[in-house]
Amino acid sequence: MFTELNVFKLAHAMASHAGTRQALVSQNTANADTPGYHAKDIKPFTEVFSEGANPGAMRASRAQHLNGAGTAQDGSMKWATTTSEAGSDPNDNSVSLEEEMLKGVEVKRQHDRALAIYKSSMNVLRASIRDR
């Protein structure tokens, strides 16, 4: 039968990505007034997933991508962090609170979407077991 259910890996990767991005949004917000601090972010999940993924088959394009190949010591995924240099103010800080709030909303939607995918997949599995 099924040895691997990629939809659960996808939901896990999406939720992990959302958690990591939310942590960076929180860090940026906390350092909004820190001189010399530059905003950090990671690529949106859709960009990470679409980089070389052909329909129906997921593949790791780097060691830290999906499939659990690149997990940290605590079991969480590692994602490539980028630093923004654009829009620096006079104290060399590139954090825009407005942008961080918009990113926070986007991250919440992504996390909710990951949970919806997981719940829907679980419902399909439960229905298939009941019908046997």
C-alpha positions in Angstrom: 0.0 0.0 0.0 1.3 3.4 0.9 4.8 3.5 2.5 5.0 7.3 2.4 2.3 10.0 2.4 3.9 13.1 1.0 0.9 15.3 1.9 1.9 14.9 5.6 5.5 15.8 4.8 4.3 18.9 2.9 2.0 20.0 5.7 4.8 19.5 8.2 7.3 21.4 6.1 4.7 24.2 5.6 4.0 24.5 9.3 7.7 24.4 10.2 8.4 27.1 7.6 5.6 29.2 9.1 7.0 28.8 12.6 10.5 29.8 11.6 9.3 32.8 9.7 7.1 33.9 12.6 10.2 33.7 14.9 12.1 36.0 12.5 9.2 38.4 12.3 9.1 38.5 16.1 12.9 39.1 16.3 12.6 41.9 13.7 9.8 43.6 15.6 11.7 43.3 18.9 14.8 44.9 17.3 12.9 47.7 15.4 14.8 50.4 17.3 18.2 48.6 17.6 20.9 50.6 15.8 22.6 48.6 13.1 20.0 45.8 13.0 18.9 44.5 9.6 15.6 42.7 9.1 15.8 39.0 8.6 13.5 36.8 6.6 13.3 33.5 4.7 11.9 32.9 1.2 8.1 32.3 1.1 7.2 28.6 1.1 5.7 28.8 -2.4 9.1 29.9 -3.7 11.0 27.2 -1.8 8.6 24.5 -3.0 8.4 25.6 -6.6 12.2 25.7 -7.1 12.6 22.5 -9.1 9.6 20.6 -7.8 7.8 18.8 -10.6 4.1 18.1 -10.1 3.4 15.0 -8.0 7.0 14.5 -6.8 8.8 16.5 -4.2 12.6 16.5 -4.1 15.2 18.1 -1.9 17.0 20.8 -3.8 19.4 21.4 -0.8 20.2 19.5 2.3 17.8 21.7 4.4 14.8 21.3 2.1 11.7 19.2 2.9 11.9 15.4 3.3 13.7 15.7 6.7 17.1 15.6 5.2 18.2 18.9 6.8 16.8 18.9 10.3 18.3 20.7 13.2 19.4 19.0 16.4 16.0 19.7 18.0 14.2 18.0 15.0 13.0 21.2 13.4 13.7 22.1 9.8 16.5 24.5 8.9 15.6 27.3 6.4 18.0 29.7 4.7 17.8 33.1 6.3 18.3 36.3 4.3 19.1 39.8 5.7 17.6 43.0 4.2 19.8 46.0 3.6 17.2 48.0 1.8 15.4 50.9 3.4 17.9 51.6 6.2 17.0 54.6 8.4 19.6 57.0 9.8 20.6 54.6 12.6 21.2 51.9 10.0 18.1 49.8 10.9 16.2 48.2 8.1 13.1 47.0 10.0 9.7 48.3 8.9 7.0 47.6 11.4 4.3 47.8 8.8 6.0 45.2 6.7 6.6 43.0 9.7 2.9 43.1 10.6 1.9 42.1 7.1 4.4 39.2 7.2 2.9 38.2 10.5 -0.6 38.0 8.9 0.8 36.0 6.0 2.5 33.6 8.3 -0.6 33.0 10.3 -2.5 32.2 7.1 0.2 29.8 6.0 0.2 28.0 9.3 -3.6 27.7 9.2 -3.4 26.4 5.7 -0.9 23.7 6.8 -3.2 22.6 9.6 -6.1 22.5 7.2 -4.1 20.3 4.8 -3.2 18.0 7.7 -6.8 17.8 9.1 -8.2 17.2 5.6 -5.7 14.4 4.9 -6.5 12.8 8.3 -10.2 12.9 7.5 -9.6 11.1 4.1 -7.5 8.4 5.9 -10.2 7.9 8.5 -12.9 7.6 5.9 -10.9 5.1 3.9 -10.4 3.0 7.0 -14.1 3.1 7.9 -15.1 2.0 4.5 -13.0 -1.1 4.5 
